[in-house]
Amino acid sequence: MDITFIPQPAASAPGSKGITAPLHLLHRPVTPEGFLLDATPPVEQHFALSAELPREHETFNDGPGTFHDLLFVAETMRQATHFVAHQYFRVPTERPAVFVSSGLDILDLAPWRRTDRPSHMALDITLAPVDVVNGVPRGLDCRADVAIDGVTCGSASARLQFLMPKVYRSHCAAGREESLRSTAPAVRPLAAMTAMTAAGQEEPPAVRPESVGRDNPRNVVVGPALWAPYGEFVLPVACAPGHEVFEAAPGGHVPGPVFLEASRQASLLAAAELHGLRPAHAMLTRWRAAFRGFGDADLPLTCTVVTEDPVRDETGRPSVHTRLAFSQGSRVLCTATAVLLQDC
């Protein structure tokens, strides 16, 4: 079955609406009924997704123009997976989809280097249902091979879980209560800092966009270090109001793309400060994340990042490994590891 769909924001990630162009999705059924029915049986299914990499986008093309944006690939896969879950696997729309884990790898850097020519991306996606009840999965294991201009150059993986509405609300309430009990009032999100400035107080220093591989300040999601004891950087993270990718809906959760982008930006800041990496030529080549709860967009969010000593690949290029933890108060929402490669 070959369809074209317009990506829509997912219920579990309010504000994630940065992809507005249609995406071309091809279903490759493995059973005869898959050719006849709009919905698939609850067994492993295969899809191919085709899209042109954006050339004029306020976020996905913002920066020094060195590499294609890995965030576009992650967001494309996320939205396609949500669409498939409801359209093909019959998951009820009232069940919020949440990520349990996620991973991205760059396997060949050459196709990721941007040129003056248009570039085409293809995802070969495999979805395996998990915990099937009455023919409907309560989770999906997702894998994808990434190709740019016909060259396989990356991979992505994720584990999704579809929660019953009451379970979802219970998790949200319990997590928020824990965050409120343990949130330190001295650690404020960037939105609160902006409000302070509007009230006439001194404006805090901002992170320069070029130091995190961006040009436009509106695409910067981390603030300057709140403290840096023994090389451990603790940065505030913000969901940018009005942003087409990073904005959270009122009363909503921290959108998924914020964790990936904040991981990249926080790692760049720490690697540049401690090891001299040049952000304009540093590419995130590996990212692994495990999610433990929902982040409330109206509460302070911090990212703690620790770097390891640089190592060199077979061509002599340095890379820096980082470990990250995203927290609201004492509650850890997400832990991640990242690898930055200096490509110059």
Backbone hydrogen bonds in HBPLUS format (Angstrom, degrees):
<---DONOR---> <-ACCEPTOR-->    atom                        ^
c    i                          cat <-CA-CA->   ^        H-A-AA   ^      H-
h    n   atom  resd res      DA  || num        DHA   H-A  angle D-A-AA Bond
n    s   type  num  typ     dist DA aas  dist angle  dist       angle   num
A0027-HIS N   A0001-MET O   2.65 MM  26  4.94 177.7  1.65 160.2 160.7     1
A0003-ILE N   A0025-LEU O   2.86 MM  22  5.40 171.3  1.86 171.5 171.1     2
A0025-LEU N   A0003-ILE O   2.83 MM  22  5.40 161.0  1.86 159.6 165.3     3
A0005-PHE N   A0023-LEU O   3.02 MM  18  5.56 158.2  2.07 157.0 158.9     4
A0023-LEU N   A0005-PHE O   2.92 MM  18  5.56 167.9  1.94 159.7 160.6     5
A0013-ALA N   A0010-ALA O   3.02 MM   3  5.26 157.0  2.07 108.3 115.7     6
A0016-SER N   A0013-ALA O   3.20 MM   3  5.93 156.8  2.26 145.4 145.5     7
A0017-LYS N   A0015-GLY O   2.86 MM   2  5.55 129.9  2.12 109.8  94.3     8
A0017-LYS N   A0244-GLU O   3.25 MM 227  5.70 134.5  2.48 142.5 154.3     9
A0024-HIS N   A0050-SER O   3.21 MM  26  5.09 162.7  2.24 162.6 157.4    10
A0050-SER N   A0024-HIS O   2.77 MM  26  5.09 160.4  1.81 152.1 158.6    11
A0026-LEU N   A0048-ALA O   2.70 MM  22  4.98 161.3  1.74 155.2 161.2    12
A0048-ALA N   A0026-LEU O   2.76 MM  22  4.98 153.2  1.83 143.6 152.6    13
A0028-ARG N   A0046-HIS O   2.82 MM  18  5.25 169.1  1.83 154.5 151.4    14
A0034-GLY N   A0031-THR O   3.03 MM   3  5.42 143.4  2.17 108.8 119.6    15
A0035-PHE N   A0032-PRO O   3.08 MM   3  5.71 153.9  2.15 114.6 121.2    16
A0036-LEU N   A0033-GLU O   3.03 MM   3  5.16 143.8  2.17 101.6 112.3    17
A0037-LEU N   A0033-GLU O   2.92 MM   4  5.96 149.3  2.02 161.2 167.5    18
A0040-THR N   A0088-TYR O   2.70 MM  48  5.27 152.3  1.77 130.3 138.7    19
A0043-VAL N   A0041-PRO O   2.72 MM   2  5.65 139.6  1.88 108.9  96.2    20
A0045-GLN N   A0127-LEU O   2.88 MM  82  5.35 161.5  1.91 153.0 157.6    21
A0127-LEU N   A0045-GLN O   2.89 MM  82  5.35 166.8  1.91 156.6 161.1    22
A0047-PHE N   A0125-ILE O   2.80 MM  78  5.01 162.8  1.83 151.1 154.6    23
A0125-ILE N   A0047-PHE O   2.70 MM  78  5.01 147.2  1.80 150.4 158.4    24
A0049-LEU N   A0123-LEU O   2.82 MM  74  4.97 160.4  1.86 146.1 152.8    25
A0123-LEU N   A0049-LEU O   2.82 MM  74  4.97 157.2  1.87 142.2 149.6    26
A0051-ALA N   A0121-MET O   3.00 MM  70  5.37 159.8  2.04 159.9 159.0    27
A0121-MET N   A0051-ALA O   2.77 MM  70  5.37 171.5  1.77 175.2 178.2    28
A0053-LEU N   A0119-SER O   2.92 MM  66  5.65 153.5  1.99 144.3 152.4    29
A0061-ASN N   A0057-HIS O   3.30 MM   4  5.25 145.2  2.43 124.7 128.8    30
A0062-ASP N   A0059-THR O   3.09 MM   3  5.09 168.5  2.10 110.5 113.1    31
A0114-ARG N   A0066-THR O   2.99 MM  48  5.64 160.0  2.03 124.7 131.1    32
A0068-HIS N   A0112-TRP O   2.77 MM  44  5.33 149.6  1.86 150.7 161.0    33
A0072-PHE N   A0069-ASP O   3.15 MM   3  5.67 140.6  2.32 109.5 118.0    34
A0074-ALA N   A0070-LEU O   3.10 MM   4  6.44 163.6  2.12 154.5 158.6    35
A0075-GLU N   A0071-LEU O   2.93 MM   4  6.07 162.9  1.96 149.9 154.5    36
A0076-THR N   A0072-PHE O   2.93 MM   4  6.00 152.9  2.00 144.5 152.1    37
A0077-MET N   A0073-VAL O   3.04 MM   4  6.25 164.5  2.07 151.6 155.0    38
A0078-ARG N   A0074-ALA O   2.98 MM   4  6.16 157.9  2.03 145.6 152.3    39
A0079-GLN N   A0075-GLU O   3.04 MM   4  6.19 168.7  2.06 148.8 151.0    40
A0080-ALA N   A0076-THR O   3.00 MM   4  6.11 159.7  2.05 148.5 154.7    41
A0081-THR N   A0077-MET O   2.92 MM   4  5.99 157.9  1.97 149.2 155.0    42
A0082-HIS N   A0078-ARG O   3.07 MM   4  6.34 158.6  2.12 149.2 154.5    43
A0083-PHE N   A0079-GLN O   3.05 MM   4  6.23 159.3  2.10 144.8 150.5    44
A0084-VAL N   A0080-ALA O   2.94 MM   4  6.18 162.2  1.97 150.8 155.3    45
A0085-ALA N   A0081-THR O   2.94 MM   4  6.09 158.6  1.98 149.2 155.1    46
A0086-HIS N   A0082-HIS O   3.31 MM   4  6.57 160.1  2.35 150.4 153.1    47
A0087-GLN N   A0083-PHE O   2.85 MM   4  5.88 164.3  1.88 155.9 161.2    48
A0088-TYR N   A0084-VAL O   2.80 MM   4  5.22 159.6  1.84 138.1 145.0    49
A0089-PHE N   A0084-VAL O   3.27 MM   5  6.73 151.8  2.36 152.1 158.3    50
A0091-VAL N   A0085-ALA O   3.13 MM   6  5.75 170.4  2.14 145.1 142.6    51
A0095-ARG N   A0092-PRO O   3.12 MM   3  5.76 167.2  2.14 118.6 122.4    52
A0163-LEU N   A0096-PRO O   3.06 MM  67  5.69 153.8  2.13 164.0 161.5    53
A0098-VAL N   A0161-GLN O   2.88 MM  63  5.37 165.8  1.90 154.1 158.4    54
A0161-GLN N   A0098-VAL O   2.86 MM  63  5.37 154.7  1.92 154.2 162.6    55
A0100-VAL N   A0159-ARG O   2.78 MM  59  5.39 177.5  1.78 164.6 165.5    56
A0291-PHE N   A0100-VAL O   2.93 MM 191  5.18 169.8  1.94 137.8 141.3    57
A0159-ARG N   A0101-SER O   3.05 MM  58  5.27 156.6  2.11 136.6 135.6    58
A0102-SER N   A0289-ALA O   2.97 MM 187  5.27 151.4  2.06 147.6 148.7    59
A0289-ALA N   A0102-SER O   2.87 MM 187  5.27 157.8  1.92 163.4 162.6    60
A0103-GLY N   A0157-SER O   2.84 MM  54  5.06 149.1  1.94 149.2 143.3    61
A0157-SER N   A0103-GLY O   2.94 MM  54  5.06 153.1  2.01 142.9 142.7    62
A0104-LEU N   A0287-TRP O   2.87 MM 183  5.16 151.3  1.96 145.6 152.2    63
A0287-TRP N   A0104-LEU O   2.92 MM 183  5.16 148.0  2.03 152.3 151.9    64
A0105-ASP N   A0155-SER O   2.93 MM  50  5.26 152.6  2.01 156.8 154.3    65
A0155-SER N   A0105-ASP O   3.01 MM  50  5.26 150.2  2.10 140.2 146.0    66
A0106-ILE N   A0285-THR O   2.78 MM 179  4.69 157.0  1.83 141.3 137.8    67
A0107-LEU N   A0153-CYS O   2.80 MM  46  4.92 152.3  1.88 120.4 126.4    68
A0108-ASP N   A0153-CYS O   3.28 MM  45  4.58 153.6  2.36 120.6 114.7    69
A0112-TRP N   A0109-LEU O   2.96 MM   3  5.37 139.2  2.13 113.8 126.0    70
A0113-ARG N   A0110-ALA O   3.16 MM   3  5.61 160.5  2.20 114.7 120.5    71
A0149-ASP N   A0120-HIS O   2.79 MM  29  5.13 159.3  1.83 150.3 156.8    72
A0122-ALA N   A0147-ALA O   2.88 MM  25  5.17 154.1  1.95 149.7 153.9    73
A0147-ALA N   A0122-ALA O   2.93 MM  25  5.17 157.5  1.98 156.8 160.8    74
A0124-ASP N   A0145-ASP O   3.00 MM  21  5.14 161.1  2.03 145.5 151.6    75
A0145-ASP N   A0124-ASP O   3.07 MM  21  5.14 151.8  2.16 129.7 136.2    76
A0126-THR N   A0143-ARG O   2.80 MM  17  5.22 164.7  1.83 154.7 158.0    77
A0143-ARG N   A0126-THR O   2.96 MM  17  5.22 152.3  2.03 152.7 159.2    78
A0128-ALA N   A0141-ASP O   2.88 MM  13  5.06 163.8  1.91 147.9 153.4    79
A0141-ASP N   A0128-ALA O   2.86 MM  13  5.06 165.4  1.88 147.1 151.6    80
A0130-VAL N   A0139-GLY O   2.89 MM   9  4.82 151.9  1.96 135.8 130.8    81
A0138-ARG N   A0130-VAL O   3.13 MM   8  6.15 140.9  2.29 157.7 169.2    82
A0138-ARG N   A0131-ASP O   3.18 MM   7  5.47 137.9  2.37 114.9 126.2    83
A0133-VAL N   A0136-VAL O   2.96 MM   3  5.33 170.4  1.97 139.7 137.6    84
A0136-VAL N   A0133-VAL O   3.06 MM   3  5.33 165.2  2.08 112.2 116.7    85
A0162-PHE N   A0138-ARG O   2.83 MM  24  5.13 173.3  1.83 137.9 139.3    86
A0140-LEU N   A0160-LEU O   2.99 MM  20  5.12 150.4  2.08 128.0 134.7    87
A0160-LEU N   A0140-LEU O   2.88 MM  20  5.12 168.1  1.89 156.4 159.2    88
A0142-CYS N   A0158-ALA O   2.81 MM  16  5.04 171.6  1.81 164.9 162.2    89
A0158-ALA N   A0142-CYS O   2.99 MM  16  5.04 148.6  2.09 137.6 137.7    90
A0144-ALA N   A0156-ALA O   2.88 MM  12  5.10 141.9  2.03 155.4 150.4    91
A0156-ALA N   A0144-ALA O   2.87 MM  12  5.10 151.4  1.95 147.5 150.9    92
A0146-VAL N   A0154-GLY O   2.83 MM   8  4.75 177.4  1.83 129.8 128.9    93
A0153-CYS N   A0146-VAL O   2.81 MM   7  5.89 161.4  1.84 155.3 161.3    94
A0154-GLY N   A0146-VAL O   3.27 MM   8  4.75 134.5  2.49 139.2 134.1    95
A0148-ILE N   A0151-VAL O   3.00 MM   3  5.34 152.7  2.07 142.1 138.9    96
A0151-VAL N   A0148-ILE O   3.09 MM   3  5.34 165.8  2.11 111.8 116.3    97
A0167-VAL N   A0164-MET O   3.01 MM   3  5.31 115.6  2.44 107.9 123.7    98
A0168-TYR N   A0164-MET O   2.89 MM   4  6.10 162.8  1.92 163.2 169.1    99
A0169-ARG N   A0165-PRO O   2.96 MM   4  6.20 165.0  1.98 152.4 155.5   100
A0170-SER N   A0166-LYS O   2.97 MM   4  6.10 154.4  2.04 143.5 150.9   101
A0171-HIS N   A0167-VAL O   2.96 MM   4  6.18 161.6  1.99 153.1 157.1   102
A0172-CYS N   A0168-TYR O   2.99 MM   4  6.21 162.8  2.02 151.9 157.0   103
A0173-ALA N   A0169-ARG O   2.96 MM   4  6.11 164.6  1.98 148.9 152.7   104
A0174-ALA N   A0170-SER O   3.00 MM   4  6.14 165.6  2.02 151.1 155.1   105
A0175-GLY N   A0171-HIS O   2.93 MM   4  6.01 163.1  1.96 150.7 155.7   106
A0176-ARG N   A0172-CYS O   2.98 MM   4  6.10 162.1  2.01 149.6 154.6   107
A0177-GLU N   A0173-ALA O   3.04 MM   4  6.18 159.8  2.09 146.3 151.8   108
A0178-GLU N   A0174-ALA O   3.11 MM   4  6.33 157.4  2.16 145.5 151.2   109
A0179-SER N   A0175-GLY O   2.97 MM   4  6.22 158.7  2.02 149.9 155.8   110
A0180-LEU N   A0176-ARG O   2.89 MM   4  6.09 161.3  1.92 153.8 158.6   111
A0181-ARG N   A0177-GLU O   3.08 MM   4  6.27 149.7  2.18 143.7 151.3   112
A0182-SER N   A0178-GLU O   3.22 MM   4  6.40 144.3  2.36 142.5 151.0   113
A0183-THR N   A0179-SER O   2.86 MM   4  5.65 123.2  2.18 152.6 162.8   114
A0187-VAL N   A0184-ALA O   3.13 MM   3  5.74 160.5  2.17 118.8 124.2   115
A0192-ALA N   A0189-PRO O   3.02 MM   3  5.39 122.8  2.36 105.0 118.5   116
A0193-MET N   A0189-PRO O   3.12 MM   4  6.54 148.2  2.23 144.8 154.5   117
A0194-THR N   A0190-LEU O   2.93 MM   4  6.24 151.5  2.02 150.4 157.4   118
A0195-ALA N   A0191-ALA O   3.08 MM   4  6.39 151.4  2.16 141.8 149.5   119
A0196-MET N   A0192-ALA O   2.94 MM   4  6.25 147.9  2.05 144.1 152.9   120
A0197-THR N   A0193-MET O   3.03 MM   4  6.35 153.8  2.10 146.4 152.7   121
A0198-ALA N   A0194-THR O   2.98 MM   4  6.30 157.3  2.03 149.3 155.3   122
A0199-ALA N   A0195-ALA O   3.04 MM   4  6.27 134.0  2.26 138.2 150.4   123
A0199-ALA N   A0196-MET O   3.06 MM   3  5.04 128.5  2.33  92.7 107.0   124
A0201-GLN N   A0196-MET O   3.18 MM   5  5.71 161.7  2.22 151.0 145.7   125
A0200-GLY N   A0197-THR O   2.91 MM   3  5.26 160.9  1.95 112.3 116.9   126
A0211-SER N   A0208-ARG O   2.92 MM   3  5.45 146.7  2.03 115.5 125.6   127
A0212-VAL N   A0209-PRO O   3.01 MM   3  5.57 162.1  2.05 116.8 122.6   128
A0214-ARG N   A0209-PRO O   2.87 MM   5  4.71 162.9  1.90 136.6 132.8   129
A0213-GLY N   A0210-GLU O   3.47 MM   3  4.97 168.3  2.48  97.2  96.8   130
A0219-ASN N   A0216-ASN O   3.05 MM   3  5.76 164.8  2.07 123.0 127.7   131
A0220-VAL N   A0217-PRO O   3.09 MM   3  5.38 165.1  2.12 115.2 117.0   132
A0238-ALA N   A0221-VAL O   2.95 MM  17  5.32 156.0  2.00 145.9 151.8   133
A0223-GLY N   A0236-PRO O   2.92 MM  13  5.21 148.5  2.02 145.4 148.6   134
A0226-LEU N   A0234-VAL O   2.70 MM   8  5.67 158.3  1.75 167.1 174.3   135
A0234-VAL N   A0227-TRP O   3.03 MM   7  5.65 150.4  2.12 173.7 176.8   136
A0232-GLU N   A0229-PRO O   3.00 MM   3  5.39 160.0  2.04 116.2 122.7   137
A0233-PHE N   A0305-VAL O   3.06 MM  72  5.31 142.4  2.21 166.4 157.5   138
A0305-VAL N   A0233-PHE O   2.83 MM  72  5.31 159.0  1.88 153.6 160.8   139
A0235-LEU N   A0303-CYS O   2.84 MM  68  5.17 168.4  1.85 148.7 149.9   140
A0303-CYS N   A0235-LEU O   2.76 MM  68  5.17 155.0  1.82 152.2 160.6   141
A0237-VAL N   A0301-LEU O   2.87 MM  64  5.41 157.1  1.92 153.4 149.0   142
A0243-HIS N   A0240-ALA O   3.24 MM   3  5.50 158.0  2.29 131.4 129.7   143
A0252-GLY N   A0249-ALA O   2.77 MM   3  4.94 149.3  1.86 142.2 137.3   144
A0297-ALA N   A0252-GLY O   3.07 MM  45  5.95 171.6  2.08 146.1 147.6   145
A0254-VAL N   A0295-GLY O   2.69 MM  41  5.16 144.4  1.81 138.2 147.1   146
A0258-VAL N   A0255-PRO O   3.07 MM   3  5.67 144.3  2.20 115.6 125.1   147
A0259-PHE N   A0256-GLY O   3.04 MM   3  5.69 134.4  2.26 118.5 128.0   148
A0261-GLU N   A0257-PRO O   2.98 MM   4  6.14 175.3  1.98 157.5 159.1   149
A0262-ALA N   A0258-VAL O   2.76 MM   4  5.70 158.9  1.80 146.5 153.6   150
A0263-SER N   A0259-PHE O   2.97 MM   4  5.95 147.0  2.08 135.0 143.9   151
A0264-ARG N   A0260-LEU O   3.07 MM   4  6.38 157.4  2.12 148.0 153.6   152
A0265-GLN N   A0261-GLU O   2.87 MM   4  6.12 169.3  1.89 154.7 157.6   153
A0266-ALA N   A0262-ALA O   2.82 MM   4  5.74 165.9  1.84 146.7 151.6   154
A0267-SER N   A0263-SER O   3.03 MM   4  5.96 156.8  2.08 139.4 146.4   155
A0268-LEU N   A0264-ARG O   2.95 MM   4  6.13 153.5  2.02 145.7 153.2   156
A0269-LEU N   A0265-GLN O   3.00 MM   4  6.25 163.4  2.03 152.2 155.8   157
A0270-ALA N   A0266-ALA O   3.11 MM   4  6.31 167.8  2.12 150.6 153.4   158
A0271-ALA N   A0267-SER O   2.84 MM   4  5.91 163.9  1.86 150.8 156.2   159
A0272-ALA N   A0268-LEU O   2.86 MM   4  5.88 156.7  1.91 149.7 155.7   160
A0273-GLU N   A0269-LEU O   3.05 MM   4  6.12 159.9  2.09 143.9 149.8   161
A0274-LEU N   A0270-ALA O   2.91 MM   4  5.96 164.6  1.93 152.2 156.3   162
A0275-HIS N   A0271-ALA O   2.84 MM   4  5.19 146.1  1.95 128.2 138.6   163
A0277-LEU N   A0271-ALA O   3.44 MM   6  5.78 171.1  2.45 115.8 115.1   164
A0276-GLY N   A0272-ALA O   3.16 MM   4  4.40 137.7  2.35 109.2 113.5   165
A0281-HIS N   A0278-ARG O   3.01 MM   3  5.72 155.3  2.08 123.1 130.2   166
A0282-ALA N   A0279-PRO O   3.35 MM   3  5.06 173.8  2.35 105.0 104.5   167
A0343-ASP N   A0281-HIS O   2.80 MM  62  5.48 169.4  1.81 174.3 170.7   168
A0283-MET N   A0341-LEU O   2.90 MM  58  5.26 158.7  1.94 147.1 149.8   169
A0341-LEU N   A0283-MET O   2.87 MM  58  5.26 162.3  1.90 146.0 150.9   170
A0285-THR N   A0339-VAL O   2.90 MM  54  5.70 154.2  1.97 154.9 162.8   171
A0339-VAL N   A0286-ARG O   2.96 MM  53  5.07 140.9  2.12 145.5 144.1   172
A0288-ARG N   A0337-THR O   3.00 MM  49  5.30 157.4  2.06 148.7 152.8   173
A0337-THR N   A0288-ARG O   2.90 MM  49  5.30 146.7  2.01 145.2 154.9   174
A0290-ALA N   A0335-THR O   2.90 MM  45  5.48 157.3  1.95 161.1 167.9   175
A0335-THR N   A0290-ALA O   3.05 MM  45  5.48 157.0  2.10 153.0 159.1   176
A0292-ARG N   A0333-LEU O   2.69 MM  41  5.01 177.2  1.69 147.2 147.7   177
A0299-LEU N   A0296-ASP O   3.12 MM   3  5.61 168.9  2.13 120.2 122.3   178
A0302-THR N   A0327-SER O   2.97 MM  25  5.40 164.5  1.99 155.4 160.5   179
A0327-SER N   A0302-THR O   2.93 MM  25  5.40 156.7  1.99 146.0 153.6   180
A0304-THR N   A0325-ALA O   2.88 MM  21  5.20 165.3  1.90 149.4 153.1   181
A0325-ALA N   A0304-THR O   2.94 MM  21  5.20 139.6  2.10 140.1 151.5   182
A0306-VAL N   A0323-ARG O   2.91 MM  17  5.27 155.0  1.98 150.2 158.4   183
A0323-ARG N   A0306-VAL O   2.83 MM  17  5.27 153.0  1.90 151.2 160.3   184
A0308-GLU N   A0321-HIS O   2.84 MM  13  5.44 147.5  1.95 165.1 165.8   185
A0311-VAL N   A0319-SER O   2.97 MM   8  5.46 156.2  2.03 151.7 158.8   186
A0319-SER N   A0311-VAL O   2.69 MM   8  5.46 147.6  1.79 162.0 171.8   187
A0313-ASP N   A0317-ARG O   2.95 MM   4  5.50 153.0  2.03 144.4 149.7   188
A0316-GLY N   A0313-ASP O   2.96 MM   3  5.22 162.3  1.99 112.2 117.7   189
A0342-GLN N   A0318-PRO O   2.92 MM  24  5.61 174.0  1.92 177.1 175.4   190
A0320-VAL N   A0340-LEU O   2.88 MM  20  5.25 148.7  1.98 143.4 153.5   191
A0340-LEU N   A0320-VAL O   2.94 MM  20  5.25 163.7  1.97 147.8 152.3   192
A0322-THR N   A0338-ALA O   2.86 MM  16  5.22 160.7  1.89 151.8 154.5   193
A0338-ALA N   A0322-THR O   3.02 MM  16  5.22 158.0  2.07 139.8 143.0   194
A0324-LEU N   A0336-ALA O   2.80 MM  12  5.04 169.3  1.81 152.5 151.0   195
A0336-ALA N   A0324-LEU O   2.93 MM  12  5.04 161.8  1.96 139.3 140.1   196
A0326-PHE N   A0334-CYS O   2.82 MM   8  5.16 168.9  1.83 158.5 162.2   197
A0333-LEU N   A0326-PHE O   2.74 MM   7  5.58 154.3  1.80 149.9 158.7   198
A0334-CYS N   A0326-PHE O   3.44 MM   8  5.16 159.2  2.49 133.7 135.6   199
A0328-GLN N   A0331-ARG O   2.92 MM   3  5.36 158.8  1.96 155.4 159.8   200
A0331-ARG N   A0328-GLN O   3.20 MM   3  5.36 150.3  2.29 126.6 124.2   201
